Amino acid sequence: MNEVFRIRFRTSRSANRKSKIQNLKWLGVLVLLVGWVGMAEAQQAKKVHRVGRLVAGRGSWLMDETFTQALRQLGWVKGRNIAFESRLAEVQLDRLPDLAAELVRLKVDVIVGGGAAVHAAKRTTRSVPIVFVMDGDPVGEGLVESLARPGGNLTGLTLISPDLTAKRLELIKEAFPNVRRVGVLWNPTNSSSAVEFREGESAARRLGLKFQSLAVRASSDFESTFRAAARDRADALLIITDPVTDAHHFQILDFVVGNRLPTMHGERTFVEAGGLISYGPSLVDLWRRAATYVDRILKGAKPADLPVERPTKFELVINLKTAKQIGLTIPPNVLARADKVIK
């Protein structure tokens, strides 16, 4: 019996040793797997995504501040997991193609821009994702297939909203009841400006206003256009946002002040620079929302699957300093509705 017991004991001890050795092997494999996963996660955490910012010369501060801050709130911290490559064309739009190509050569993960910058980026690459915040109609301008299904490598937000031009004309008439003829400064070669102009014509008829076309296609057109506005005695001026009108904003302001004309702009940046009134989408809100597009794309989403969105927040901005300078009084009921009053 003792011999049998000893044999069983030795067999048991041998089996235990084998079991322990096998367990140690599996433990080693598990440790290696955990180590590999940890290293992979660490490498992924250390990856710095590169965002290219292509600016045609307007709204760069919004992209620098609002957009960057919104990304930070989403967990993208400059220097830790995201880096920015900014290229500013100022008003030299012919530089945009080269600047866009430079961003592509830098192998950025996504390009962000607006207006003419978007077209330059689209012509440069079909693979790098592009997120836009733009004045125009992205479908009409051939940037996306549709708002719901963009297709391709572009998506983002458009400033276009139904009846926006009509609302601006209503505000002009409410703030300045004596206005009868509204001069419209616009670029006929811009398809989105043409849409706004047609909407404005329809709204003007409904409001009993005369709608005077003041077309500007290039810098050389402004002098003759201003003469036409003065000759035909426009009572107010409506500026339809476009790269041409944007680039000559201070020339426009000089004409407005010299002729004491009430003027309506599409964006607050112009009123902050000395314009009288603006009503339009909040660019701060749009750039904040643009950050969510970039966030989703950096996490693997495809631009083709992200619908283009329209503005949801609008703002009325009034510059009382300019009103005083040109001898105008803004009615209290209009002032009370303003989101910002510059004094």
C-alpha positions in Angstrom: 0.0 0.0 0.0 2.8 2.4 0.9 4.4 1.7 -2.5 1.1 2.4 -4.3 0.7 5.6 -2.3 4.2 6.8 -3.1 3.6 6.1 -6.8 0.3 8.0 -6.8 2.0 10.9 -4.8 4.8 11.1 -7.3 2.4 11.1 -10.2 0.3 13.8 -8.5 3.4 16.0 -7.9 4.5 15.5 -11.5 1.0 16.5 -12.8 1.0 19.5 -10.5 4.4 20.6 -11.8 3.2 20.2 -15.4 0.0 22.2 -14.6 2.0 24.9 -13.0 4.4 25.1 -15.9 1.5 25.3 -18.3 -0.2 28.0 -16.2 3.1 30.0 -16.2 3.3 29.7 -20.0 -0.3 31.0 -20.4 0.4 33.7 -17.9 3.5 34.7 -20.0 1.4 34.8 -23.1 -1.2 37.0 -21.3 1.4 39.4 -20.1 2.8 39.7 -23.6 -0.7 40.4 -25.0 -1.4 43.0 -22.3 2.0 44.6 -23.1 1.3 44.6 -26.8 -2.2 46.2 -26.3 -0.7 48.7 -23.9 2.0 49.6 -26.4 -0.6 49.9 -29.2 -2.8 52.2 -27.1 0.2 54.2 -26.1 1.3 54.6 -29.7 -2.3 55.6 -30.7 -2.5 58.0 -27.8 0.8 59.6 -29.0 -0.4 60.0 -32.6 -0.9 63.7 -33.4 -3.5 64.4 -36.1 -2.8 67.3 -38.4 -5.5 69.7 -39.4 -4.9 72.1 -42.3 -6.6 75.4 -42.1 -7.0 77.2 -45.5 -8.3 80.8 -45.3 -9.1 83.2 -48.1 -8.6 86.2 -45.9 -11.8 86.6 -43.9 -12.9 85.0 -40.6 -9.4 83.7 -39.7 -9.8 84.8 -36.1 -13.0 82.7 -35.8 -11.1 79.7 -37.0 -8.2 80.4 -34.7 -10.4 81.0 -31.6 -13.8 79.5 -31.8 -12.9 76.4 -33.9 -9.8 75.6 -31.9 -11.6 76.0 -28.6 -14.5 73.8 -29.7 -12.0 71.1 -30.7 -10.4 71.4 -27.3 -13.7 70.8 -25.6 -14.0 67.6 -27.7 -10.7 66.4 -26.4 -8.4 67.6 -29.1 -5.5 69.5 -27.5 -2.9 71.4 -29.5 0.5 69.8 -29.0 -0.9 66.7 -27.4 -3.0 64.9 -30.0 -3.6 67.6 -32.7 -1.5 70.1 -34.7 -2.6 72.9 -37.0 -1.1 73.9 -40.3 -2.6 77.3 -41.2 -2.3 78.9 -44.6 -3.7 82.4 -45.1 -4.1 83.8 -48.6 -5.5 87.2 -47.4 -7.1 88.8 -50.4 -4.7 87.2 -52.9 -7.1 84.4 -54.0 -4.7 83.3 -56.8 -2.4 81.9 -54.0 -5.1 79.4 -52.8 -4.2 76.5 -55.2 -0.6 76.6 -54.1 -1.5 76.8 -50.5 -3.9 73.9 -50.8 -1.3 71.8 -52.6 1.1 72.6 -49.8 -1.3 71.2 -47.2 -1.8 68.1 -49.2 2.0 67.6 -49.4 2.2 67.9 -45.6 -0.3 64.9 -45.4 -2.8 66.6 -43.2 -5.7 64.5 -42.0 -8.3 67.0 -42.9 -8.5 70.5 -44.5 -10.9 73.1 -43.1 -11.9 76.3 -44.9 -14.6 78.5 -46.5 -15.5 80.2 -49.7 -12.9 80.3 -52.4 -10.6 78.2 -50.2 -12.9 75.2 -50.5 -12.9 75.3 -54.3 -9.1 75.4 -54.3 -8.9 72.5 -51.9 -11.5 70.4 -53.9 -9.5 70.9 -57.1 -6.3 69.9 -55.3 -7.4 66.6 -53.7 -10.1 64.0 -53.9 -8.8 61.9 -51.0 -8.1 64.3 -48.1 -11.4 65.1 -46.2 -12.5 68.7 -46.5 -14.8 70.5 -44.0 -16.2 73.8 -45.0 -18.2 76.8 -43.6 -19.2 78.7 -46.7 -21.5 81.5 -47.9 -22.6 79.8 -51.1 -24.7 76.9 -52.2 -22.5 73.8 -52.0 -24.8 71.8 -54.3 -25.2 74.6 -56.9 -21.5 75.2 -56.9 -20.8 71.5 -57.5 -19.0 70.8 -54.2 -21.4 68.1 -53.0 -24.0 65.9 -54.7 -26.7 66.9 -52.2 -27.0 68.3 -48.7 -28.2 64.9 -47.3 -25.6 62.8 -49.1 -22.6 64.9 -50.0 -20.6 62.1 -51.7 -16.9 62.6 -52.3 -14.5 64.0 -49.7 -16.4 67.3 -48.7 -19.0 68.2 -46.1 -19.7 71.0 -43.7 -22.0 73.9 -43.2 -23.6 76.5 -45.5 -24.7 80.0 -44.5 -27.6 79.8 -46.9 -31.1 79.8 -45.3 -34.5 80.3 -46.9 -35.9 83.8 -46.8 -32.8 85.3 -45.3 -32.6 88.1 -47.9 -36.3 88.9 -47.3 -35.7 89.2 -43.6 -32.8 91.7 -44.2 -35.1 93.8 -46.4 -37.8 93.7 -43.7 -35.3 94.9 -41.1 -34.2 97.8 -43.4 -37.9 98.9 -43.9 -38.6 98.6 -40.2 -35.5 100.5 -39.1 -35.8 103.1 -41.8 -39.5 103.5 -42.9 -38.7 106.3 -45.4 -36.6 103.9 -47.6 -38.1 103.4 -51.0 -35.2 102.3 -53.2 -32.6 99.7 -52.1 -29.4 99.4 -54.0 -28.1 95.8 -54.0 -24.3 95.4 -54.2 -23.7 91.9 -55.6 -21.5 89.8 -57.9 -23.6 88.3 -60.8 -20.9 85.7 -61.5 -21.4 84.1 -58.1 -24.2 81.6 -58.3 -25.2 81.8 -54.7 -25.3 85.6 -54.9 -27.6 85.3 -57.9 -29.9 83.1 -55.8 -30.0 85.7 -53.1 -30.6 88.5 -55.6 -33.6 86.7 -57.1 -35.0 86.1 -53.6 -34.5 89.8 -52.8 -36.3 90.9 -55.9 -39.4 88.9 -55.0 -39.3 90.1 -51.4 -38.8 93.7 -52.5 -42.0 93.6 -54.6 -43.9 92.2 -51.6 -42.6 95.0 -49.4 -43.2 97.8 -51.9 -39.5 98.5 -52.4 -37.6 99.3 -55.6 -34.7 96.9 -56.1 -31.7 98.5 -57.8 -29.0 96.1 -59.1 -25.4 97.4 -58.4 -23.3 94.7 -60.0 -19.6 94.4 -59.3 -17.6 91.6 -60.9 -14.1 93.0 -60.2 -12.3 95.9 -58.4 -12.6 98.1 -61.5 -16.4 98.1 -61.3 -16.8 99.8 -57.9 -16.3 103.4 -59.1 -19.0 103.3 -61.8 -21.3 101.3 -59.6 -21.1 103.9 -56.8 -21.8 106.6 -59.4 -24.9 104.7 -60.5 -26.1 104.4 -56.9 -25.7 108.1 -56.3 -27.3 109.1 -59.6 -30.4 106.9 -59.0 -30.6 108.0 -55.4 -30.6 104.7 -53.6 -32.1 105.2 -50.1 -30.3 102.2 -48.6 -27.7 99.6 -49.5 -27.9 95.8 -49.2 -24.5 94.0 -49.5 -24.6 90.4 -50.7 -21.6 88.7 -49.3 -19.0 87.6 -51.9 -15.2 87.6 -52.1 -15.3 90.7 -54.4 -17.4 92.7 -52.0 -15.5 91.4 -49.0 -12.2 92.5 -50.4 -13.5 96.1 -50.8 -15.3 96.5 -47.6 -13.6 99.7 -46.5 -14.1 101.2 -49.9 -17.8 100.4 -49.5 -17.8 102.0 -46.0 -16.3 105.2 -47.4 -19.1 105.5 -49.9 -21.8 104.7 -47.3 -20.5 107.3 -44.9 -20.0 109.9 -47.6 -23.6 109.4 -48.8 -25.2 108.8 -45.4 -26.8 105.5 -46.5 -28.3 102.9 -44.2 -26.5 99.7 -45.0 -27.3 96.0 -44.3 -24.6 93.4 -44.3 -24.8 89.6 -44.1 -22.2 89.1 -41.4 -21.3 90.8 -38.1 -17.6 91.0 -38.9 -18.3 93.9 -41.3 -20.4 95.8 -38.7 -17.6 95.3 -36.1 -15.3 96.9 -38.7 -17.5 99.9 -39.1 -20.7 98.8 -41.0 -24.1 99.8 -39.8 -26.3 96.7 -39.4 -25.9 93.0 -40.1 -28.4 90.1 -39.9 -27.3 86.6 -40.6 -26.1 83.2 -39.4 -23.9 83.2 -36.3 -20.4 82.4 -37.7 -19.2 81.6 -34.1 -21.9 78.9 -33.9 -21.1 77.6 -37.4 -17.4 77.2 -36.7 -18.2 75.6 -33.4 -20.3 73.0 -35.3 -17.5 72.6 -37.9 -15.3 71.3 -35.1 -17.8 68.4 -34.5 -17.3 67.4 -38.2 -13.5 67.3 -37.8 -13.9 65.4 -34.6 -16.0 62.7 -36.3 -13.7 62.5 -39.3 -10.6 62.1 -37.1 -12.4 59.3 -35.4 -13.1 57.5 -38.6 -16.2 59.0 -40.2 -16.3 59.6 -43.9 -17.3 63.1 -45.3 -19.6 61.4 -47.8 -21.7 60.1 -44.9 -22.0 63.4 -43.0 -24.9 65.6 -44.2 -24.3 69.3 -44.9 -26.1 71.4 -42.4 -27.8 74.8 -42.6 -27.5 77.6 -40.0 -29.7 77.3 -36.9 -28.7 80.4 -35.0 -29.0 84.0 -36.4 -27.9 87.3 -35.0 -28.7 91.0 -35.4 -25.8 93.4 -34.8 -26.0 97.2 -34.8 -23.2 99.7 -34.8 -24.6 102.8 -33.0 -21.3 104.6 -33.5 -21.6 104.3 -37.3 -25.3 105.4 -37.0 -24.3 108.6 -35.2 -21.5 109.2 -37.7 -23.9 109.2 -40.7 -26.8 110.9 -38.8 -29.2 108.0 -38.5 -31.4 107.0 -35.6 -32.2 103.4 -34.9 -35.7 102.8 -33.6 -35.9 101.5 -30.0 -37.9 98.4 -31.0 -35.2 97.4 -33.5 -32.4 98.0 -30.9 -34.2 95.9 -28.4 -34.0 92.9 -30.7 -30.3 93.2 -31.4 -28.0 90.5 -30.2 -25.1 93.0 -30.0 -25.1 96.8 -30.0 -21.7 98.4 -30.7 -21.4 101.8 -28.9 
